[in-house]
Amino acid sequence: MTTPMSAAPEPDLLYSADEEALRDAVRALLADRSDPATVLAGLESALPYDRELWRALATGIGTAGLLVPEKLGGAGASAREAAVVLEELGRSVAPAPYLTSAVIAVTALLGCDTDQTDVAGPLAALAEGRTLGVLALPLTTAPGGAGEPTVRADADGALTGRVTSVADAAAAELLLVWAQGPHGPALHAVEAPADGVRTEAVIPLDLTRPLAHLTLDGAPGRVLAAGDRARDAVERALLTGAGLLASEQLGIAEWCLAETVRHTTQRTQFGRPVGSFQALKHRMAALWLEVASARAAARNAADALAGGSPDAPLAVAVAQAYCAPVAVRAAEECIQLHGGIGMTWEHPAHLYLKRAKADQLALGAPGRHRAALAELAGLSAP
């Protein structure tokens, strides 16, 4: 007699009361300190991000430690709560290193042996918002695409090599470097101010998420994990980052849709709001349906990651394949339906288009995720 297999739990796509409370707190903070005028002014300065805003977000509200267990100094929350934060960051295009530090770097460290002091110490510092960390891989690296390291480690742990287009590298104090050593690949911790570390800022399309090339020339590193464990930690970090990036893309699309509806109900032509014209109604209705579907895909990915579902890679591939182009389309429609003012520097619409286009390439382009989705679903190419 065979025992029937238990069905996988149904995904929960709704927001809990705690998640809504977190959203309210983050949205209120961003509305107060990261309105479009403030973001635009910050982009004209040399600062990579607003340190006071980050301190309030990471430490004041406690978002930096959401993914870190309580016993390690964090809040013991899950990817669902981190997704809510990223929705609001996408909605405000705030230049905050939340995705790179509090999500990707934290997840990479959690994949190491957290009983080790070299892991637990940096993890606690990240959770408290005292330190910024980044996983030193190109921003375009997709889950399953880390490949062979471009950095080499010698027997003494000195690292040499170059990694291009690392998001938030210029602002980071802790670099998590994927390197090939004498005994195979390993994940190393490198202090950014150390000798032999050089960052070269590059001008990205999206100025709210700075990029830099990272050059290591004999930089001292500490091994955090080696072999399969190191590779698994890096891949889990990339998967989590890609899955939660969909929530940021959702926030971008939601803002663009809401702003477009607001503008077209106020702008008049021939004595009528332009939003009352049938052609524009149809365009906004079609966009609303896409945004609603993007919300379902993003929430499904966050829920799968939070619950450690074996279907998480599938959910992440679906979310990225769908949400990335929806964010771009919403930003394009926002600019188009704002007419001439949508093309000006003073209006924030261009910030959302640039963030959406940059996010479309971050952690794997939609085509890369569609290919992964086909492989996971067992679909052969035509």
N, C-alpha and C positions, 0 to 999 in steps of 0.2 A: 504494500500500500504506500503510495507516494503522498508526501505532505505538500499541500498546495503552497505556492510561493506567496508571501505577503506582498500586497501591492505597495508601490512606492507612495509616500505621503503626497497629497495634493499640494502644489505650490500655493503659498499664501501671498497674494498680490496686493492685499489691502495694507494700509498704514495703521500701526497700532497707536494708542493714545500717547505712549511715550515717544514714539517717532514723530508724531505731530507736535508734541511739546518741544522736542529738539529742533524741529523745523522752525517753529515760531521764534525760538531763541536765536538761531543762526540768521534767520531772515531779518529780525529786528536789528541785530548787530551790523549786518551788511548794509541795510538801508541807512543806518546812521553813519557808517564809516567808509562805505565803499559804493556810494552812488556814482552814476556815470561821469559826472563832472570830476569827482575825486580820482576815479580810475584814469581818465584822460590826462589830468594834471600829473599823476604819478608816472605815466608813460613818458613824459617829457623830462623826467629827472633821471639821474643815473642809478637810482635805487632799484634792485631787482624785485622787491616787494615791500609792502608797508609793514614794518616790524611791529608797530603798535597794534595794527589790525591782527597780525598773526598771533601776537601774545594774547590778545583778547579771545581769539577764536580757539587757539590751541590750549591755552592754560585757563583762561577765564571761564569758558564754557566747557572745556575739557575734551574737545574733539580729537586732539592728537593721540589720546590713548584709548580710543573707542575699541580698536581691534586687539588691544593688549589685555590679557587676563589680569584679574585683580591681584593675584598673588605676585605678579611681576610689575605691579605699579600702575596698571591701567584701569579702564572702566569695565572691562569684561563684557562689552557689547559685541555686536556682530557686524557683518557686511551690510545688513539691512540698515542699521543706523548710519554707517559710513556713507551709504548710498544717498541718504537724505541730505547729509552735509554737502555732498557733491552736486546734488540737484540744485541746492541754493547757491553754491559757488558758480555753477554754470549759469544760473539765472542772473547773477550779478557780474559775471566775467571778472571776478575779483582775482588780482594777482597774488594768490596765496599758494605756497608749496604743499598743499594738503595731499594731493594725489601721489606726488613723488615721495614725500617723507612719511606721512601718517598712514599711507596705504601700502605702497610698493616696498619701501625700505623696511617698514615694520613687518610686513608679511615675510620678507626674505629672512629677517632675523628670527622670526617665530619658527621658521623651518630648520633652524640650527638647534644645537643642544642648549636650551635656555637655562640649564643648571650650571653652565660655564660662566664664570665671571666676565669673560670677554664678550659674551653675548648678552647676559642679563643686565650688565651695566649700561651699555649703549641703548638697549631696549627701554630701560626705565627712563633714560634721558630723552629719548624720542617721545615716549608716552607723556612726559611732563611738559613737552614743548621747549625744553632747555636746549635741545640740539636739533639741527636739521640734518637729515640723512638722505642720500640718494643711492639708488642702485646704478652703478656706472655702466650702463648699456645705452646704445642709441635709442632715442624716444620712439623710433619706428619699429623697434623689435617686438615681434608678435609672440604670443604663447607658442612654445614649441620651436621658436626660431632663434634661440640664443646661440646655437651653434658652437663652434670652437672659439675659445677666448682669443682676443687680439692682444692680451697682456700676458707677459711671461713672468714667472716668479723663480728666483734662484733658490738654492738650498738654504740661504739665510733669511728668506722671506722678502727680499728686496724685489720690487715690482718695476717692470719696464714695458712700456707700450703706449698705445694711443687709442682712445675711444672718442668717437665723434658724436656731436649732437646729443649731449646728455642734458636732460631737462633739469633746471635749477642747480646745476653743478657749481655755478659761480657763488651761490649763496650757502652751499652746504658746508657743514663742519665735519661730517662723517661720510666717507665714500665706501660703499660696498662694492668691491672690485672682483669680477669674475676673471680668474687668471689660470693659466696652465703652468703647473709646477713640475718638479722632478718626478713626483709620484701621481701625476694626473691633475685634473681640474680641481679648483678649490675656490671658496668664497673668502675673500680677505677684507679686513677692516683697515682703512687707511685714514689717518687724520688729514683733513684737507690742508691745514697750514704747514704740514711737515715738509722738510727738504725733499726735493725731487718731485714735487707735485706742482703742475702748472695748468691753469685753466685759461682758455682763450675764448672770450665771449664772441658769439656770432650774432648777426642780426636775423631774427626769425620773422616769419610772416606774422605770427601771433606774439605781440610784444608783451602780453600779460603772462606768458610762460617762457622765460628766458632759456636759451640754449647756450651751451659752451662745449668746446672740444677739450678733452682732458688728456694731458700728456704726463706720463709717469717715467721718471728717469732714476731708477734705483730707490724709489720711495719705500720706506719701511711699512710692512703690513703684518697684521696678525691673522692667522688662519682661524676662521669661524666654523667652517665645515668643509669636508673634502669628499671627493668621489661622487657617488650617486646621491648622497645626502645633500651635497652642495648643489648639484644639478636640479634635484627636486625642489630645493628652496628657491632657486632662481625661477624655475618654471611656475611654481605656485604663485610667486610674487607677480609674474607677468600675467598669469591667468586672472588673478584677483584684480590687478590694475585694469586689465581690459574689460572685465565684467563691470567694474564700478565706474569706469569711464563712460559707459553707456548712460549712467544716471546724470553725469555732467552734460552729456549731449542732450538728454531729455530736458534738463533745465534750460539750456540754450534755446531749444525749440519752443518750449512753453513761453519763455519771455518774448520771443519773436512773434509768436501767434498773438499773445495778449496785447503787445504793443501795436501790432498791425490792426487788430480789431479796434483798439482805442482810437488810433489815428483816423481810420476810415469812417468812424462814426462821428468824428468832429470836423473832418475836412469836407467842405461842401463845394459842389459844382452844379450850375444850373438850378440853384436853390434847393438842392437835395444833398444829404450826406453821400459821399461816393461809395460808402459801404452798402448803400441800398441798391446799387446797380447790380443786376443779376450776374453779370460776368464775374464781378469781384466776390459776390456771395458764394458762387460756386468754387472759386479758388480757395477761399478761406475755409469753406466746409470740407473740401478735400484735404486741406492741410490739417484741420482739426482731427479728422479720422486718422491721419498718419501719426499725429502726436499721441493720440489715445493708444494706438497700437504700439508706439515706441515706449509708452509708459508700461504697458504690459510686458514687453520684452525686457526692459531694464529691471523691472521689479522681479521678474522671474529669475534673471541672472543673479541679482543680489540675494534672493531667497535661497537659490541653489548653493551659492557660495557660503551663506550663513549656516546652512544645515549640513555642509560637507557632502552634498549629494553626489553620487557617482555620475550624474548627468550634468554636473556643473560645466565641463568643457563644451557640451552641446548647447547649454543655455547661454554661455558666454559668446559662442560663435554666432548664435541667432541674434543676440542683442547687438553685437558689434556690426554684423552684416546689415542690420535694419536701422539702428539708431543713428549711425554715422551719416548716411545720406539724408535722413530726415532732418537732422540738425542743419545740414548745409542748405537743403531746400527751404526750410523755414526762414533761415537768414537771408537767402536770396529773395524770397517773396517779401520779406519785411522791407528790404531796400527798394524793390521794384514798386511796391504799393505805397511807399512813402514819397515816391516821385523824386524831385530834385533834392529835397532836404535829406533824403536817405543816403545821398552820395557825398555829403559834407563831412568834414572832420569833426565838427561840433556835435553832430548827432551820433549817439553810441552804436547805431546799427552796424557800422563797419567793424567794431570790436567783436560783435557776435559772429559775423561772417568769417573773420580771420580766425577766431577761436574754433569755429565749426570746421573750417578747412584744415586747420592744423590737427584737430582731434581726429579728423578723418584718416590721417596717416599715422597717428600715434598708436603704438601697441598693435600695429597691423592694419593694413588698409582693408576695406570691405571685401575686396576680391580675395584676399588672403583668408579671411574668416569664412567666406562662402566655400572656398576649397576645403578648409578644415571641416566645415559643416557637412559637406558631401562625403568626406571620408568617414566622419563619425557616424553618419547615418547609413553608411554602406551604399552610397550612390556612386555609380561609375560615371566618368565624364562621357559626353556624347561623342 
